Amino acid sequence: MGMDSKSDRASIATVSLPVHAVQATSSYAESPSTSAEWIARAAIILIASGMAWYTWGNWGDFQIDNGRELYVPVSIVHGKLLYRDICYMYGPLAPYQPSLHGNDL
């Protein structure tokens, strides 16, 4: 018996099928998008774009402003005291929490 027998082909077919090839039937059928959904999507995009345009000039400079968030905890690790040696306008929790990690900063 060679590879042409029916039993050999059936055994090869059952072994070589991957698990993900079997498709399960689903009772959930996706409904096509309605015009109300497209209107809602467009409204969200327009509102977000309008808010970005309105506030564009008031955003901080991310390259300058974020350096303080690392400078203050590093200064605390090096022995400086918050509010006495370091000018800081906010509460003490944010700078002291990263400084607990010590030299990992």
Secondary structure, 3 states (H helix, E strand, C coil): CCCCCHHHHHHHHHHHCCHHHCCCCCCCCCCCCCHHHHHHHHHHHHHHHHHHHHHHHHCCCHHHHCCHHHHHHHHHHCCCCECCCECCCCCCHHHHHHHCCHHHC
